[in-house]
């Protein structure tokens, strides 16, 4: 069974999960890593990302969670939610398999250099 990887981005006004048609989702797909059902975005018109509420953050799924924040306001939301009980209840978080990654690489990098840096992160975090 393949490792399921969850991608989460904390925005100033929302929490997003990233699907198979996002840049980082494409890189993950090319590596053969699986995605949790929620983040496959089956049936969605736009399979790049979907919004989840703060109350749904514990439903993210995945053996490993990669997360980041967009901007200073996103950093504040990240701190708020990752410090909360719902985030702490996620099995991957409890097992030490949740990793904060660079938003500029994973979400806004979009290019060969960023893809290489994502692969470096995957090698670092998944081969430990």
Secondary structure, 3 states (H helix, E strand, C coil): CCCEEEEEEECCCCEEEECCCCHHHHHHHHHCCECCHHHHCCCCCCCCEEEECHHHHHHCCCCEEEEEECHHHHHHHHHHHHCCHHHHCCHHHHCCCEEECCHHHHCCCCCHHHHHHHHHHHHHHHCC
